[in-house]
Amino acid sequence: MLIPKRVSKVLGGTLLVGSVLFTSCNQTVETQIQLIPEPFEMTQSDGMFKVSQAMLVGAGSASNKVNFRVDPNATDIPDEGYQLEIDKAGVRLVAKTETGLFYGKQTLLQLLTPNGLPYVKINDHPRFPYRGLHLDVSRHFFDKEEVKKLMNVMSYYKLNTLHLHLTDAGGWRLQIDKYPKLTQEGAFRTQSDWREWWDNGKDRQYLKEGTEGAYGGYYTKDDIRDMLAYAAEKHITIIPEIEFPAHSDEVFVAYPELCCAGKSHTSGDFCIGNPKTFEFMENVLTEVIELFPSEYIHIGGDEAGKNTWKTCPKCQALMKKEKLANVDELQSYMIRKAEEFLNSKGRRLIGWDEILEGGLAPEATVMSWRGEAAGFKSARMGHDVIMTPGSYMYFDFYQADPRHQPVAIGGYTPIRKVYSYNPIPQDSLTAEEAKHFLGVQANTWTEYIPTPEYLEYMMFPRALAVAEIGWTPQEKRDWQDFKPRVNAHIPVLQRMGLNPFPLSNELEFDMVVDTIQKEIRVTMDAEKYPAEIHYTTDGSTPTASSPIYQEPIVVKDSAKIVAGIFVNGQLQDRVSEQRVDYHKGIGKSIRFNSRLYPGYMAGGINAIINGYRGGLTYLDQRWQGYTDNLDCVIDLGEVMDLHQVSSKWMQLTGPGVYQPEKVEVLTSEDGKNFTSQGVIPTTIPQDKSDLTFQEYTFQGNWKARYVQLKAQNPKGFIFVDEIVIW
C-alpha cells in the first residue's frame, strides 16, 4: 500500500480540503496538507489556529487575529505572489498586488479545516505568468453560466487565463453588429452530434436563428461583458480567438463572397486576394477589441487547406504583386496584416504554431500545439511562446482505457502523463531563450463533448495538473506527492458543482529492460490513492489472497501480469493486464526492406524488438507506425531453434490507424532463402472505429537465424508494438 509522502503531527482534526466552519477538538492526529498547486516554499509546525470561513472571506479587513494587506512597496514579493503566516497570534497575509492577495486567500480556503488552520509559513509565487485553459465553444456551445462555473474553479487553483475559441465551422459564437448574419445564419446547425453533422460529411448544413429544432447559440455582447466582469473578480484574463484564415465555413454561409469560390461549402479558407477579406477582418477585430480588454487577441492561423489559393485569380494576383513565393507566404502575409492592425490598436497577436509557416509576424506570440519543436524554434527566434503540445495538453483525448470510456476524439492522456510535462526541459534552451516561455495551456476541443457534464468530466481533475505545472517550480513537482493531493480534491470539485472524472482504477505498467542482466523489471502505478494492488504473473485473475505489489516484478523469460486494486478484499472495477517477454530478438539487429515513417519511429529503429510494450495510444513512443507495407528482417546472430513469433497491432480508425490486411512470417538460416511459416489475415473489419488490438501469433518448430515479418497496409497507418520471438 502506498504511504503519503508528507505526514506531520498537529493539534486538531485531520486536515480535509474544503471550506467549512471549525469545531473544537484537542486530540493529536496525523495530518497532511493537500494544497494544489504546491507552494514555492512552505514550512509547517505543530498547532492549529481556530478560525471560521466567514472570518477569512469577510471583507478582508484587518483585525487583531486576521490581517490581509496589499503592500505595493513589497519589492521582495512578485506581482502574483504572496506571503502567508499562520500561528497562535493569527493569520497574516501580505501581497504586492490585489491578484497576489486573491491567490493567498485561495490558499487559505484550501487550508481551512473543521478545526481551523494549521500553523504554516508560506512564501509563494508562480513559475509562469500564463497558466491557461482553452475552451472550444464552437463545435459545441456552452452558455455563459457554464463558462463562469469553470472560471470559479480555475481561480481556486490559480489558473489565470481562459482562451475562448469563439469561431469555427461548428458555429460563430459572438455577436458582431456590423455583420449580423454571422449569428443569424452561422451560429445554428441541423444537428448537435458532431460525428453525424460533420465527420460523416452528409450534412454540414446551417440553419437560420429561430428555426425550430436548430442546435447552436452565441454570446451577445452583454453576455461577454457579464463573463468579463466575473473573470475580473476571479483575476482571470479571457483571450478571444477569431479564426483567420481558415476554419471559417460558417462565415461563408453568411458572406460567401469572402471565400475564393464565392460560394459556401467549397472551402474553409478566406480568399486572401480579396480586399473585402481584410475589411471584414479589421471590422470584426475592432468590435472584438472594444469588448475584450486582453493584451492578446488570438487569430487562429491553423490548418489552412490553401488549395483554393493556388488556383484563385485574386490570390495569385496578390502573390505576384507582393512577390510571394508560395501559399505559405500568402498565409503569412495575412497574419502580418492582422498583427499590424492589432498593434495599431495597442494589442498583440497570438496564434497556433502554423503561423510560423511562410515567415513569422515580427511581434507574434506562438502557441505550440503540434509537439514542442515549434515552441523551441520560436523562442530561439526571440518570440514569446505558450506551450500546449497535443500529446500532453489535449483534454479531448481519452484519460483512461478508451474501451471503457465515453467516446472521445482519440489519443490517450491520463492525468499522470499530463502532470509529467515540463514546458522547459533544462538542457534544451539557454537562459535567455527560456525567458520567452510565458507558460502552459491545456486545450479542450469539443467535437465529441456535447454536454456540460461531459465537458467537466474531461477537463477535471486534469486541469489541476496543469495548475501545478504552471505554478510550482519543476524541482518541487513529484507525481507520487501530487497523487494523494489530487485524490483528496475530487470531493472538493464535486462540492463546487462539477462532474469530475473520479480517477481510474486501472493500473499503468512501466518497464526497464536490462540487457546486461537479461531481465525486465516491471513497476505498477495507480491514479487512485491509497491503492492496495494484488497481482499474478501466470495470467490468472488475482484475488485478495494474491501477492500484494510492493516492489518491481522481475521477469527473465515470459509472464502475463494481471493486477487490480482491492478495497476491503474486493476487486475494484476490472483488472489490468501486461504481457512481458525477454525474448530472443531483444538486442539483435533489424533491417527494413520497406520505407519507415519518420514521424512515428517510437524508440528508434530497434523499437519493435527492444522489449518495451506499447500502451493504449500510438503516441506513447512504443508503437512504430508506417504508411507503407512493413517488411523487416531480424538477425538473431546465429541459427537457433524457434517455436513462436508474434506481433500486436492496433486499430483506431478516427486518426486513420488500421489493422494490416494480413501478416506473414518467414524464416531463414542464411538470410537468402526464406521459408514462409504462414499468413494470418486480420479478423477486425475496417469499419470498426473503436480502439481494438489483434495479436498475430505463428507457432511451429524451426531452425533459423533470420526472421522476416511482412504486413500489408490496407490504407492510412499501421502500427505494431513488439515482434516477440521465442
Number of C-alpha atoms within 10 A of each C-alpha: 12 15 12 15 10 10 11 12 15 22 19 27 21 18 22 20 23 20 18 17 16 19 14 11 11 11 10 14 13 13 18 19 20 22 21 23 25 23 18 16 14 14 10 17 14 14 19 22 21 19 22 19 17 11 14 18 13 8 9 14 12 11 12 9 15 17 15 21 17 16 14 13 10 14 10 11 20 15 19 20 23 30 21 21 19 23 19 12 11 18 22 19 20 22 29 22 20 19 22 26 25 22 24 26 20 18 23 22 20 23 21 26 27 23 24 24 25 28 21 19 17 19 16 25 23 25 17 17 18 21 26 28 27 23 23 22 26 25 26 23 27 22 13 16 12 14 18 17 14 21 25 18 20 23 20 21 23 29 30 23 24 23 20 20 25 23 30 26 21 30 29 33 27 23 23 20 14 11 15 13 19 25 26 18 22 32 31 29 24 19 19 20 16 18 14 14 18 18 13 10 10 10 13 19 16 23 20 17 18 11 11 9 11 17 20 26 23 25 20 16 16 11 16 17 14 14 19 20 13 17 21 12 13 22 21 23 22 26 22 25 22 26 23 26 26 22 23 25 26 28 28 26 21 22 19 18 18 25 30 25 16 14 15 19 15 14 22 25 25 31 25 25 22 19 12 15 19 18 11 15 19 16 15 17 20 15 15 19 18 9 15 17 15 15 15 22 25 22 25 27 24 18 15 19 14 20 11 19 23 13 11 17 14 17 20 19 13 17 21 12 9 12 11 17 11 15 20 17 20 25 26 22 21 22 26 20 15 22 22 18 18 20 13 10 13 11 17 20 24 27 26 21 26 23 28 21 15 17 16 21 21 13 16 22 28 28 27 25 25 16 16 18 13 22 28 24 16 23 23 16 13 18 21 24 28 26 28 28 23 19 21 26 27 24 32 25 24 22 25 20 18 19 12 7 10 13 14 19 17 19 24 25 26 20 25 20 17 22 24 15 19 15 23 18 10 11 6 10 14 11 9 11 19 20 16 20 24 18 22 28 29 29 25 21 21 25 21 21 25 16 13 17 13 17 24 20 19 25 23 22 21 26 26 25 25 26 28 26 27 27 26 21 17 17 6 12 17 11 15 17 16 23 20 20 21 24 18 17 21 20 17 19 19 13 11 14 13 21 21 21 19 17 20 16 21 21 24 16 17 16 17 14 18 13 13 6 8 14 20 24 16 18 17 16 16 22 22 18 19 16 19 20 25 24 24 20 20 13 15 13 18 23 19 18 9 13 14 19 21 13 10 14 15 15 19 16 14 16 17 16 23 20 29 28 28 19 12 8 12 11 19 14 12 13 18 18 21 20 13 24 23 24 20 16 24 24 14 13 14 19 13 14 12 14 13 18 13 11 9 20 18 20 15 13 15 20 22 25 23 22 28 23 24 23 18 20 20 23 17 19 18 26 27 29 24 21 18 18 20 22 19 18 20 23 21 19 12 12 15 15 13 18 13 14 22 17 18 19 23 25 25 24 19 16 13 12 25 28 31 28 19 16 23 19 24 20 23 20 18 13 15 9 10 16 15 13 16 13 16 16 14 16 11 15 11 17 9 13 15 14 18 17 16 16 14 19 19 19 13 12 10 17 15 22 19 23 25 24 20 19 22 17 21 17 16 14 24 28 24 26 25 25 23 22 22 17
